[in-house]
């Protein structure tokens, strides 16, 4: 009798174990892009603002079929409408869940994004809570979506070199996400030059296209980016980020002029340190004629004649330039200089790199032939994508376009310190914070 009970117990235990294994196998689908499948049905004419012939119509259809998107109403999708950070986090969470489990079974919450936000925090899609009602920028969308999937989900199909995207530096926090998504054919840019426009808001149509390409590798696009932007276009894109500097003595009498350029949208800028000389104050004049005071200096490198300055303004939408990799430049490559020679605000000249590592005393400089004159010092020297490779510093008085630029990588090595006024700076012997 004991043996019969033992047999029944063993059979019951085995059955329970087998059921557990089968249940586990059914619920834990292997991770992968194969888990994405249609779960909804898009009907032609479902949305009055999604019409045949619109570039986004196939993507909206598939994004709805995959269950990523619904309309803003029963009859409108609002393809050109903005996407919020809350909606972005929801999309990223659903993306990750389907990839790893084959399903996106999230309970409803109030507000709607609460359950997704907690999931995203738990799985490293975001590091901290966001302003979920804020409209998402293209940079923010790319960064959040990138973190939703493992790197193996972004198989490279495009050869995009570092700094190959004209308005994105590959060595910035958002750069890794953007370059990976371009190389995988998920992002393609917003114009014929492949420009990303990362600070602009992403639209629902753009987000739908990206989500479909993430879920379906066959939808990803092969592409190549140009290595040169036409000079006129390059000037138009960058001239708002370059300005003339004018310095003044203690009696507010003008001393000299120079050039500079913004490196972020909040008013940090770069110039050559020699521009300030014995100045007690200084202003900038932008290309459109606006004048702003320079609040002071945030960092300098006296040996290499570099200064990072801060503009006295509450603006947070300054146009700014992308810093390239000055170690990657080659002799003979085309460069452009933008500056304000003789107070001729934002003049552009073209030349080539004549030497990549000209040794002068203890300094290693870039020698280039784009003409510069008095007042050009501190202006950017750009590559053919409009990215900064150097800061115009000096030229030989008796020479034919023998000009020198400070390598841009030295800017990246500077550490920002507290704001120092010109008066404080003039009395200070500390030149590097």
LUMVEX-611482 format. One record per atom (N, C-alpha, C): residue in one letter; z, x, y. Coordinates in pm, whole numbers, padded with zeros to 5 digits, always signed. Layout:
<rs>
AZXY...
</rs>
This chain:
<rs>
X+00000+00082-00120X+00000+00000+00000X+00000+00086+00126X+00080+00194+00120X+00086+00287+00233X-00051+00348+00258X-00124+00383+00144X-00258+00442+00159X-00355+00344+00224X-00346+00215+00189X-00435+00116+00249X-00410+00102+00398X-00280+00104+00437X-00246+00095+00579X-00299+00216+00653X-00286+00332+00588X-00332+00457+00652X-00483+00453+00670X-00556+00404+00568X-00701+00395+00579X-00742+00302+00693X-00671+00183+00700X-00705+00089+00806X-00678+00150+00944X-00565+00226+00953X-00529+00290+01080X-00633+00394+01119X-00678+00472+01021X-00779+00574+01050X-00911+00511+01092X-00949+00401+01024X-01073+00332+01061X-01063+00276+01203X-00948+00216+01235X-00928+00158+01369X-00934+00266+01475X-00865+00379+01447X-00864+00491+01542X-01005+00545+01564X-01082+00559+01454X-01219+00609+01464X-01305+00514+01544X-01286+00384+01523X-01366+00285+01596X-01335+00291+01745X-01204+00304+01777X-01166+00313+01918X-01226+00437+01981X-01219+00549+01909X-01273+00675+01961X-01424+00664+01982X-01494+00600+01884X-01639+00585+01897X-01673+00495+02015X-01596+00389+02032X-01621+00299+02145X-01600+00371+02277X-01497+00456+02282X-01470+00532+02404X-01585+00626+02435X-01637+00690+02329X-01749+00784+02349X-01873+00710+02398X-01900+00593+02335X-02017+00516+02376X-02002+00467+02520X-01881+00423+02555X-01857+00376+02692X-01876+00489+02791X-01822+00605+02759X-01836+00722+02845X-01982+00760+02861X-02057+00757+02749X-02198+00794+02755X-02276+00697+02841X-02238+00568+02834X-02312+00468+02910X-02284+00479+03058X-02155+00511+03096X-02119+00511+03237X-02147+00643+03305X-02148+00750+03228X-02168+00882+03288X-02309+00931+03261X-02404+00875+03332X-02543+00917+03316X-02557+01061+03363X-02645+01136+03299X-02665+01275+03344X-02708+01279+03490X-02654+01375+03564X-02691+01388+03705X-02837+01427+03717X-02903+01377+03821X-03041+01417+03844X-03118+01316+03926X-03234+01359+03974X-03320+01271+04053X-03378+01157+03970X-03375+01173+03838X-03425+01067+03751X-03340+00941+03756X-03222+00951+03817X-03136+00833+03827X-03181+00734+03934X-03273+00777+04019X-03318+00686+04126X-03427+00594+04072X-03405+00465+04088X-03501+00365+04042X-03492+00243+04134X-03598+00164+04134X-03597+00043+04216X-03488-00052+04168X-03413-00105+04263X-03309-00204+04230X-03326-00332+04312X-03415-00330+04409X-03442-00446+04493X-03594-00470+04495X-03635-00575+04562X-03778-00607+04569X-03818-00632+04713X-03909-00549+04763X-03963-00567+04898X-04084-00659+04890X-04091-00755+04981X-04204-00848+04984X-04290-00818+05105X-04421-00813+05085X-04513-00795+05197X-04490-00903+05302X-04482-00860+05427X-04457-00954+05535X-04311-00991+05551X-04225-00925+05474X-04083-00957+05480X-04026-00935+05620X-04073-00827+05687X-04027-00796+05822X-04145-00803+05919X-04127-00875+06026X-04236-00893+06122X-04272-00764+06195X-04179-00667+06198X-04204-00541+06269X-04242-00427+06175X-04272-00458+06049X-04323-00360+05954X-04459-00410+05909X-04563-00353+05972X-04698-00406+05954X-04786-00311+05874X-04887-00365+05805X-04982-00278+05735X-05046-00182+05835X-05056-00057+05797X-05115+00043+05885X-05015+00126+05961X-04892+00079+05977X-04788+00160+06039X-04753+00275+05944X-04732+00394+06001X-04707+00510+05916X-04584+00493+05827X-04488+00416+05877X-04360+00404+05808X-04356+00291+05706X-04457+00206+05702X-04452+00089+05615X-04429+00123+05468X-04501+00220+05409X-04475+00254+05268X-04332+00304+05246X-04280+00377+05345X-04145+00431+05329X-04040+00320+05340X-04059+00228+05433X-03966+00116+05445X-03966+00034+05316X-04086+00008+05264X-04098-00067+05138X-04017+00001+05027X-04040+00132+05009X-03971+00202+04901X-03822+00217+04928X-03783+00238+05053X-03641+00250+05086X-03567+00120+05057X-03632+00007+05082X-03573-00123+05047X-03568-00139+04896X-03675-00103+04827X-03679-00115+04681X-03572-00031+04614X-03546+00089+04668X-03442+00176+04613X-03301+00126+04646X-03292+00030+04734X-03161-00022+04772X-03091+00058+04879X-03166+00146+04948X-03106+00226+05054X-03090+00146+05183X-03189+00063+05213X-03192-00008+05340X-03207-00158+05320X-03154-00230+05419X-03184-00371+05437X-03234-00389+05580X-03283-00506+05613X-03326-00531+05749X-03209-00549+05843X-03236-00536+05973X-03133-00569+06071X-03108-00719+06071X-03210-00793+06032X-03197-00938+06012X-03291-00974+05898X-03301-01099+05867X-03388-01140+05757X-03535-01117+05789X-03570-01110+05917X-03712-01097+05952X-03744-00969+06030X-03645-00887+06058X-03670-00766+06137X-03601-00646+06074X-03676-00536+06064X-03621-00411+06012X-03575-00318+06125X-03638-00330+06242X-03615-00241+06357X-03642-00095+06321X-03766-00065+06285X-03799+00071+06241X-03776+00177+06347X-03791+00141+06474X-03773+00238+06581X-03631+00235+06638X-03546+00154+06580X-03408+00146+06625X-03328+00265+06576X-03215+00295+06643X-03133+00410+06604X-03051+00383+06480X-03006+00491+06420X-02918+00486+06305X-02783+00541+06349X-02673+00480+06311X-02541+00529+06349X-02491+00632+06248X-02386+00703+06288X-02324+00797+06195X-02261+00724+06078X-02210+00604+06101X-02155+00526+05992X-02261+00490+05889X-02378+00450+05936X-02489+00419+05845X-02537+00545+05774X-02536+00658+05844X-02577+00784+05783X-02483+00822+05669X-02354+00811+05692X-02256+00842+05588X-02270+00747+05470X-02298+00621+05497X-02320+00525+05389X-02441+00564+05304X-02550+00599+05370X-02670+00643+05297X-02642+00767+05212X-02573+00865+05271X-02543+00988+05198X-02453+00961+05078X-02357+00872+05095X-02266+00840+04985X-02340+00770+04872X-02424+00675+04905X-02503+00607+04803X-02596+00705+04732X-02653+00795+04810X-02743+00895+04754X-02670+00980+04651X-02553+01029+04687X-02477+01114+04597X-02433+01038+04472X-02385+00916+04492X-02335+00838+04379X-02446+00810+04277X-02562+00768+04325X-02673+00740+04233X-02716+00867+04161X-02723+00978+04235X-02766+01104+04174X-02674+01143+04058X-02544+01124+04075X-02449+01173+03976X-02412+01069+03870X-02424+00940+03903X-02379+00837+03807X-02485+00735+03772X-02593+00730+03849X-02696+00630+03825X-02669+00498+03893X-02560+00489+03969X-02526+00363+04036X-02455+00393+04168X-02453+00293+04255X-02382+00304+04382X-02299+00179+04400X-02194+00169+04319X-02110+00048+04318X-01992+00068+04412X-02015+00039+04540X-01910+00052+04641X-01859-00087+04677X-01728-00101+04683X-01670-00228+04725X-01692-00247+04874X-01700-00372+04916X-01714-00400+05058X-01585-00367+05131X-01600-00320+05254X-01482-00285+05334X-01507-00327+05478X-01402-00332+05553X-01412-00363+05695X-01342-00253+05775X-01416-00182+05860X-01560-00194+05882X-01638-00147+05759X-01767-00174+05759X-01848-00151+05640X-01846-00007+05594X-01833+00087+05690X-01845+00228+05656X-01715+00289+05603X-01605+00214+05605X-01475+00271+05567X-01477+00326+05424X-01526+00246+05329X-01528+00289+05190X-01619+00410+05171X-01729+00413+05245X-01821+00526+05235X-01761+00652+05298X-01691+00634+05408X-01630+00749+05475X-01527+00817+05383X-01447+00738+05315X-01347+00796+05225X-01415+00868+05109X-01521+00809+05057X-01598+00874+04950X-01658+01005+04999X-01716+01001+05119X-01780+01120+05174X-01679+01232+05198X-01561+01197+05246X-01456+01297+05265X-01412+01355+05131X-01397+01269+05032X-01349+01313+04900X-01447+01407+04832X-01576+01386+04859X-01678+01465+04788X-01745+01571+04876X-01688+01598+04993X-01737+01709+05075X-01866+01682+05150X-01905+01556+05163X-02025+01524+05242X-01996+01543+05391X-01874+01510+05431X-01827+01537+05566X-01690+01603+05554X-01649+01673+05659X-01522+01745+05657X-01410+01670+05728X-01446+01578+05815X-01348+01502+05892X-01412+01372+05935X-01328+01275+05972X-01382+01147+06019X-01466+01167+06145X-01567+01085+06158X-01662+01094+06268X-01650+00972+06359X-01720+00976+06469X-01732+00857+06555X-01843+00771+06495X-01805+00688+06400X-01904+00623+06314X-01998+00527+06386X-01957+00478+06500X-02044+00388+06574X-02144+00459+06663X-02132+00592+06672X-02223+00670+06756X-02359+00685+06689X-02464+00685+06771X-02598+00706+06716X-02611+00848+06663X-02670+00862+06546X-02684+00992+06480X-02803+01069+06535X-02782+01197+06559X-02894+01284+06597X-02967+01327+06470X-03083+01381+06488X-03160+01432+06374X-03087+01549+06307X-03021+01633+06387X-02941+01742+06330X-02828+01685+06243X-02758+01586+06295X-02645+01528+06221X-02692+01462+06093X-02801+01388+06100X-02852+01322+05980X-02890+01424+05874X-02964+01527+05914X-03008+01629+05818X-02888+01699+05754X-02787+01733+05833X-02671+01806+05781X-02592+01722+05683X-02573+01594+05713X-02494+01507+05626X-02569+01478+05496X-02696+01446+05507X-02776+01417+05387X-02786+01540+05297X-02802+01656+05358X-02813+01782+05282X-02690+01804+05194X-02574+01768+05245X-02451+01792+05171X-02425+01688+05063X-02509+01586+05056X-02489+01481+04956X-02540+01521+04818X-02634+01615+04812X-02696+01653+04686X-02679+01802+04660X-02682+01843+04534X-02675+01986+04505X-02804+02057+04547X-02794+02186+04566X-02909+02263+04614X-03027+02251+04517X-03000+02232+04388X-03108+02223+04289X-03196+02101+04310X-03149+02004+04389X-03229+01884+04415X-03336+01908+04520X-03332+02027+04583X-03426+02056+04691X-03524+02167+04649X-03601+02140+04547X-03696+02240+04498X-03794+02277+04609X-03815+02407+04630X-03901+02452+04739X-04048+02435+04702X-04123+02371+04793X-04267+02359+04775X-04343+02415+04896X-04271+02447+05004X-04335+02498+05125X-04277+02635+05161X-04363+02723+05204X-04321+02857+05245X-04296+02856+05395X-04173+02833+05435X-04135+02829+05575X-04045+02949+05602X-04090+03049+05676X-04006+03167+05699X-03887+03135+05788X-03784+03219+05781X-03673+03205+05874X-03726+03210+06016X-03677+03122+06101X-03721+03108+06240X-03865+03058+06250X-03918+03004+06139X-04053+02949+06142X-04061+02813+06207X-03947+02743+06219X-03943+02616+06291X-03911+02650+06436X-03998+02613+06526X-03991+02666+06662X-03861+02634+06734X-03802+02518+06708X-03684+02479+06785X-03556+02476+06702X-03557+02545+06587X-03436+02553+06504X-03414+02697+06462X-03298+02749+06491X-03261+02883+06445X-03206+02871+06304X-03257+02952+06214X-03216+02942+06074X-03074+02990+06051X-03016+03063+06148X-02882+03118+06129X-02773+03036+06197X-02804+02911+06233X-02704+02821+06288X-02651+02730+06177X-02534+02665+06197X-02479+02578+06092X-02577+02472+06044X-02650+02409+06135X-02746+02306+06094X-02873+02367+06037X-02895+02495+06064X-03019+02559+06023X-03041+02559+05873X-02936+02583+05795X-02951+02587+05650X-03002+02454+05597X-02947+02344+05648X-02990+02211+05604X-03134+02185+05643X-03168+02210+05768X-03302+02179+05818X-03407+02262+05746X-03384+02391+05731X-03483+02477+05665X-03499+02441+05518X-03389+02409+05451X-03399+02368+05311X-03481+02241+05297X-03459+02144+05386X-03531+02017+05378X-03678+02032+05416X-03710+02122+05509X-03850+02152+05539X-03917+02216+05417X-03850+02314+05360X-03909+02387+05247X-03928+02297+05126X-03845+02194+05115X-03858+02099+05003X-03958+01987+05032X-04018+01985+05153X-04114+01881+05186X-04050+01749+05220X-03921+01750+05253X-03849+01627+05288X-03855+01602+05438X-03842+01708+05516X-03865+01703+05660X-03998+01767+05692X-04067+01713+05793X-04198+01768+05829X-04213+01791+05978X-04111+01759+06057X-04124+01774+06202X-04180+01650+06266X-04187+01655+06400X-04226+01536+06476X-04351+01554+06559X-04419+01666+06545X-04546+01685+06615X-04632+01780+06534X-04748+01815+06588X-04842+01898+06511X-04795+02041+06495X-04688+02078+06567X-04632+02212+06553X-04511+02214+06460X-04477+02099+06403X-04363+02092+06313X-04229+02100+06384X-04226+02068+06512X-04103+02075+06591X-04004+01971+06540X-03877+02008+06531X-03778+01918+06472X-03715+01824+06574X-03694+01869+06698X-03628+01788+06800X-03491+01739+06750X-03410+01832+06707X-03285+01800+06639X-03183+01725+06721X-03186+01739+06854X-03087+01672+06937X-03122+01526+06965X-03244+01486+06937X-03283+01348+06962X-03230+01257+06851X-03217+01129+06880X-03164+01036+06781X-03267+01009+06672X-03219+00993+06551X-03309+00962+06440X-03329+00812+06434X-03450+00770+06403X-03479+00627+06393X-03463+00580+06249X-03454+00449+06233X-03442+00391+06099X-03567+00420+06015X-03684+00421+06079X-03806+00451+06005X-03805+00595+05955X-03763+00689+06041X-03756+00829+05999X-03655+00848+05886X-03541+00782+05899X-03439+00792+05795X-03489+00733+05663X-03564+00624+05670X-03620+00565+05548X-03714+00662+05479X-03800+00728+05556X-03894+00824+05499X-03820+00939+05432X-03716+00989+05496X-03639+01100+05440X-03569+01057+05311X-03511+00939+05310X-03441+00892+05190X-03537+00876+05072X-03656+00826+05098X-03754+00809+04990X-03795+00946+04936X-03819+01043+05023X-03857+01176+04977X-03744+01245+04901X-03620+01216+04940X-03507+01269+04866X-03502+01213+04725X-03525+01084+04711X-03514+01017+04581X-03635+01042+04492X-03752+01064+04554X-03876+01073+04477X-03951+01203+04509X-03938+01306+04426X-04008+01432+04451X-04159+01417+04469X-04219+01315+04407X-04364+01297+04421X-04402+01254+04562X-04304+01208+04639X-04331+01167+04777X-04318+01282+04877X-04270+01395+04830X-04248+01508+04920X-04381+01570+04962X-04384+01628+05081X-04510+01668+05143X-04524+01819+05153X-04639+01868+05108X-04673+02008+05128X-04719+02031+05270X-04681+02143+05329X-04716+02168+05469X-04702+02316+05499X-04759+02355+05612X-04739+02490+05667X-04720+02474+05817X-04645+02565+05875X-04619+02558+06018X-04698+02666+06091X-04741+02638+06214X-04817+02738+06289X-04727+02854+06329X-04785+02972+06341X-04710+03090+06385X-04720+03110+06536X-04798+03024+06602X-04813+03037+06746X-04830+02899+06809X-04763+02880+06921X-04779+02760+07002X-04862+02799+07124X-04961+02719+07164X-05044+02754+07280X-04957+02785+07402X-05004+02880+07484X-04925+02928+07597X-04883+02815+07690X-04974+02725+07723X-04940+02616+07813X-04829+02530+07755X-04839+02497+07626X-04736+02418+07559X-04604+02494+07554X-04611+02622+07525X-04491+02706+07520X-04419+02706+07654X-04495+02717+07762X-04436+02717+07895X-04371+02583+07926X-04442+02475+07897X-04389+02341+07925X-04258+02317+07850X-04253+02362+07725X-04135+02340+07643X-04013+02417+07694X-04035+02535+07749X-03924+02625+07775X-03887+02644+07921X-03970+02600+08012X-03946+02631+08152X-03819+02564+08205X-03781+02448+08151X-03660+02381+08197X-03534+02458+08161X-03544+02550+08066X-03427+02625+08022X-03412+02759+08094X-03507+02791+08183X-03506+02919+08254X-03483+02891+08403X-03412+02980+08470X-03379+02957+08611X-03375+03087+08689X-03376+03072+08822X-03359+03186+08912X-03213+03197+08952X-03162+03319+08960X-03026+03346+09005X-03033+03408+09144X-02946+03363+09232X-02931+03426+09363X-02785+03461+09382X-02756+03585+09424X-02619+03630+09442X-02587+03648+09590X-02457+03637+09624X-02414+03640+09763X-02291+03730+09779X-02276+03785+09898X-02158+03866+09926X-02045+03779+09980X-01937+03842+10028X-01821+03767+10074X-01848+03682+10198X-01959+03712+10269X-01996+03633+10387X-02105+03531+10353X-02130+03512+10224X-02232+03419+10176X-02373+03460+10219X-02393+03588+10237X-02526+03641+10266X-02593+03679+10135X-02717+03637+10118X-02789+03665+09994X-02805+03814+09973X-02778+03857+09849X-02789+03999+09814X-02917+04026+09737X-02937+03951+09629X-03054+03974+09545X-03080+03852+09459X-03191+03853+09388X-03224+03747+09294X-03251+03805+09156X-03242+03721+09059X-03270+03759+08921X-03307+03636+08841X-03302+03645+08710X-03341+03534+08622X-03238+03516+08512X-03241+03403+08448X-03151+03376+08336X-03201+03257+08257X-03131+03225+08148X-03174+03112+08064X-03055+03057+07987X-03063+02927+07958X-02956+02859+07886X-02966+02886+07736X-02847+02896+07673X-02843+02916+07527X-02772+02800+07456X-02720+02704+07531X-02673+02579+07469X-02684+02467+07571X-02657+02346+07526X-02681+02230+07613X-02565+02200+07708X-02457+02278+07700X-02341+02250+07784X-02328+02344+07903X-02423+02435+07922X-02421+02516+08042X-02390+02662+08024X-02388+02712+07901X-02376+02856+07880X-02515+02918+07892X-02520+03033+07956X-02649+03096+07982X-02637+03247+07973X-02751+03312+07965X-02758+03457+07952X-02838+03515+08067X-02799+03632+08111X-02876+03709+08208X-02845+03856+08190X-02907+03939+08271X-02877+04082+08272X-02759+04106+08366X-02663+04186+08323X-02542+04208+08400X-02571+04267+08538X-02674+04351+08547X-02701+04419+08675X-02739+04321+08786X-02779+04199+08750X-02818+04100+08850X-02703+04073+08948X-02579+04082+08899X-02466+04044+08982X-02417+04156+09075X-02435+04281+09036X-02397+04390+09125X-02259+04368+09184X-02251+04364+09317X-02124+04344+09387X-02108+04200+09435X-02171+04107+09369X-02171+03968+09414X-02031+03907+09411X-02003+03823+09512X-01880+03746+09516X-01903+03603+09469X-02028+03561+09469X-02064+03428+09418X-02212+03430+09382X-02254+03326+09310X-02394+03319+09269X-02432+03176+09238X-02560+03146+09250X-02613+03015+09217X-02733+03030+09126X-02770+02920+09063X-02897+02915+08991X-02984+02808+09055X-03113+02830+09049X-03210+02728+09092X-03301+02699+08975X-03301+02575+08929X-03382+02539+08813X-03527+02518+08854X-03612+02500+08756X-03755+02488+08781X-03789+02368+08868X-03707+02264+08859X-03732+02144+08941X-03662+02150+09076X-03603+02265+09110X-03547+02285+09243X-03401+02254+09259X-03333+02208+09156X-03190+02182+09168X-03111+02312+09174X-03005+02312+09253X-02922+02431+09271X-02782+02402+09218X-02728+02496+09140X-02593+02483+09085X-02519+02615+09105X-02389+02606+09126X-02307+02726+09133X-02286+02783+08993X-02273+02915+08986X-02229+02979+08863X-02077+02987+08868X-02011+02924+08770X-01865+02919+08771X-01803+03055+08745X-01869+03137+08665X-01815+03268+08635X-01876+03326+08509X-01810+03429+08457X-01861+03506+08344X-01772+03481+08223X-01834+03463+08106X-01761+03439+07982X-01761+03560+07889X-01860+03647+07902X-01865+03766+07817X-01964+03864+07876X-01939+03992+07855X-02034+04094+07899X-02041+04206+07796X-02149+04278+07800X-02164+04405+07731X-02222+04500+07833X-02135+04580+07895X-02179+04666+08004X-02279+04771+07957X-02258+04823+07837X-02346+04927+07785X-02490+04878+07775X-02506+04753+07734X-02641+04700+07715X-02683+04602+07825X-02605+04596+07934X-02649+04522+08052X-02664+04372+08025X-02569+04315+07950X-02577+04174+07913X-02459+04096+07971X-02483+03972+08007X-02375+03884+08051X-02402+03741+08004X-02296+03675+07958X-02301+03531+07932X-02224+03463+08044X-02289+03369+08110X-02230+03303+08225X-02215+03154+08198X-02136+03088+08281X-02116+02943+08268X-02152+02876+08400X-02231+02770+08391X-02275+02697+08510X-02170+02593+08547X-02146+02577+08676X-02048+02480+08725X-02113+02342+08732X-02104+02270+08624X-02167+02138+08616X-02109+02062+08498X-02107+01931+08510X-02059+01846+08400X-02171+01808+08305X-02292+01853+08329X-02405+01818+08243X-02383+01869+08101X-02425+01791+08007X-02417+01832+07866X-02551+01818+07797X-02656+01810+07878X-02789+01793+07820X-02888+01896+07874X-02839+02017+07901X-02930+02122+07947X-03031+02156+07838X-03154+02180+07879X-03251+02237+07785X-03210+02382+07760X-03228+02428+07638X-03187+02565+07607X-03287+02629+07511X-03280+02762+07503X-03374+02838+07421X-03311+02876+07288X-03397+02893+07189X-03355+02936+07056X-03357+03088+07049X-03249+03146+06998X-03241+03290+06983X-03297+03329+06847X-03403+03410+06847X-03467+03452+06723X-03394+03575+06666X-03457+03646+06576X-03402+03767+06516X-03479+03886+06569X-03418+03963+06658X-03490+04076+06718X-03516+04188+06618X-03445+04189+06506X-03472+04291+06403X-03602+04263+06329X-03655+04141+06343X-03774+04103+06267X-03904+04121+06345X-03897+04160+06471X-04019+04174+06550X-04098+04297+06506X-04227+04295+06531X-04314+04405+06491X-04397+04454+06609X-04432+04581+06606X-04517+04638+06709X-04652+04566+06710X-04700+04532+06829X-04828+04465+06842X-04819+04314+06848X-04701+04258+06818X-04688+04112+06824X-04689+04064+06968X-04744+03946+06989X-04756+03890+07124X-04621+03841+07174X-04593+03867+07300X-04470+03818+07363X-04501+03762+07501X-04410+03681+07551X-04423+03623+07684X-04292+03646+07760X-04303+03671+07888X-04186+03683+07974X-04189+03569+08076X-04076+03500+08090X-04062+03397+08193X-03948+03440+08285X-03975+03442+08414X-03873+03482+08510X-03914+03445+08650X-03837+03496+08746X-03863+03463+08886X-03885+03589+08968X-03995+03661+08944X-04023+03782+09020X-04048+03749+09167X-03981+03824+09255X-03998+03802+09400X-03975+03656+09437X-03878+03592+09367X-03839+03453+09391X-03949+03352+09358X-04048+03392+09283X-04152+03300+09235X-04100+03238+09105X-04031+03124+09121X-03952+03069+09011X-04039+03039+08889X-03994+03089+08776X-04051+03064+08645X-04201+03095+08637X-04231+03221+08657X-04366+03270+08633X-04373+03320+08489X-04485+03298+08422X-04501+03342+08283X-04609+03449+08274X-04583+03552+08197X-04681+03658+08173X-04688+03686+08024X-04796+03744+07979X-04819+03769+07837X-04842+03917+07812X-04798+03966+07699X-04819+04104+07661X-04793+04122+07512X-04765+04245+07473X-04735+04274+07333X-04609+04360+07325X-04553+04367+07205X-04443+04460+07179X-04504+04598+07160X-04465+04692+07247X-04519+04828+07239X-04433+04918+07152X-04305+04886+07142X-04214+04964+07056X-04093+04877+07028X-04046+04877+06904X-03935+04790+06867X-03799+04856+06883X-03794+04987+06895X-03665+05055+06902X-03670+05177+06992X-03700+05155+07118X-03710+05266+07213X-03569+05315+07248X-03542+05440+07219X-03410+05499+07245X-03405+05553+07387X-03311+05501+07465X-03289+05547+07601X-03139+05571+07619X-03103+05697+07636X-02961+05736+07638X-02897+05686+07508X-02801+05598+07518X-02736+05546+07397X-02786+05408+07360X-02884+05357+07432X-02932+05221+07411X-03062+05219+07331X-03076+05116+07250X-03200+05092+07177X-03263+04966+07234X-03381+04981+07292X-03444+04871+07365X-03579+04834+07303X-03626+04716+07338X-03761+04672+07302X-03854+04706+07418X-03958+04778+07389X-04058+04808+07493X-04171+04706+07481X-04210+04646+07594X-04314+04544+07591X-04403+04555+07714X-04518+04491+07708X-04618+04508+07816X-04637+04385+07904X-04572+04272+07873X-04586+04155+07962X-04533+04194+08099X-04612+04181+08205X-04569+04228+08336X-04443+04158+08387X-04351+04238+08442X-04233+04186+08511X-04217+04262+08641X-04144+04201+08737X-04123+04262+08868X-03978+04238+08910X-03941+04289+09026X-03807+04269+09079X-03776+04119+09084X-03665+04080+09021X-03630+03939+09011X-03653+03882+08872X-03726+03956+08788X-03749+03912+08650X-03631+03945+08559X-03549+04041+08603X-03438+04087+08520X-03347+03973+08479X-03313+03967+08349X-03230+03860+08296X-03307+03745+08236X-03439+03742+08258X-03521+03636+08202X-03550+03660+08054X-03593+03556+07983X-03619+03570+07840X-03755+03633+07811X-03760+03711+07705X-03885+03758+07647X-03901+03679+07517X-04010+03604+07504X-04027+03507+07397X-04132+03551+07296X-04116+03506+07172X-04222+03524+07073X-04321+03408+07084X-04416+03402+06994X-04523+03303+07006X-04481+03161+06969X-04356+03144+06923X-04302+03011+06900X-04207+02970+07012X-04194+03055+07114X-04108+03023+07226X-03962+03056+07204X-03932+03138+07104X-03795+03179+07076X-03767+03313+07142X-03643+03333+07185X-03606+03455+07256X-03592+03572+07159X-03664+03681+07190X-03646+03805+07112X-03579+03913+07196X-03573+03892+07328X-03510+03992+07413X-03483+03938+07552X-03404+04014+07628X-03372+03980+07767X-03432+04088+07856X-03523+04049+07947X-03587+04145+08036X-03479+04222+08112X-03490+04354+08108X-03384+04435+08166X-03433+04527+08277X-03541+04601+08250X-03587+04700+08347X-03730+04740+08319X-03788+04815+08412X-03923+04867+08395X-03932+05002+08465X-04031+05080+08427X-04052+05209+08490X-04131+05187+08620X-04080+05242+08729X-04142+05223+08859X-04284+05279+08860X-04301+05396+08806X-04434+05459+08805X-04489+05452+08663X-04534+05335+08624X-04588+05316+08490X-04673+05191+08484X-04755+05184+08384X-04841+05068+08364X-04777+04974+08263X-04701+04874+08314X-04637+04775+08228X-04548+04838+08122X-04471+04936+08164X-04370+04998+08076X-04238+04926+08101X-04216+04821+08024X-04102+04733+08048X-04008+04732+07928X-03881+04705+07954X-03779+04712+07850X-03700+04582+07843X-03665+04544+07721X-03585+04424+07698X-03467+04457+07607X-03356+04389+07633X-03237+04403+07549X-03257+04317+07425X-03242+04372+07303X-03262+04292+07182X-03169+04171+07179X-03224+04057+07141X-03148+03932+07148X-03031+03930+07050X-03038+04007+06943X-02928+04006+06847X-02797+04054+06909X-02806+04131+07018X-02685+04175+07086X-02613+04058+07153X-02687+03956+07193X-02623+03837+07249X-02535+03771+07144X-02585+03765+07022X-02512+03699+06914X-02382+03772+06880X-02373+03898+06915X-02253+03976+06884X-02143+03959+06988X-02176+03901+07103X-02076+03885+07208X-01976+03775+07172X-01851+03797+07208X-01746+03699+07185X-01706+03638+07319X-01711+03506+07323X-01677+03438+07447X-01528+03453+07478X-01498+03481+07605X-01361+03489+07651X-01334+03383+07755X-01217+03386+07819X-01188+03290+07925X-01282+03310+08043X-01302+03206+08119X-01390+03213+08235X-01330+03307+08339X-01410+03403+08385X-01368+03501+08485X-01455+03485+08608X-01393+03464+08723X-01469+03449+08846X-01532+03582+08886X-01629+03577+08977X-01692+03701+09022X-01591+03791+09092X-01502+03732+09167X-01402+03813+09237X-01311+03884+09137X-01269+03808+09032X-01187+03869+08928X-01264+03978+08854X-01389+03949+08831X-01471+04047+08760X-01487+04177+08838X-01508+04163+08967X-01528+04283+09049X-01404+04372+09050X-01288+04313+09031X-01164+04390+09033X-01118+04427+08893X-01199+04398+08796X-01159+04424+08657X-01236+04542+08600X-01168+04616+08519X-01234+04728+08450X-01260+04690+08304X-01231+04565+08268X-01256+04518+08132X-01391+04450+08129X-01484+04505+08057X-01620+04453+08059X-01659+04383+07929X-01574+04389+07831X-01611+04328+07703X-01491+04258+07644X-01496+04122+07631X-01383+04048+07578X-01395+04036+07428
</rs>
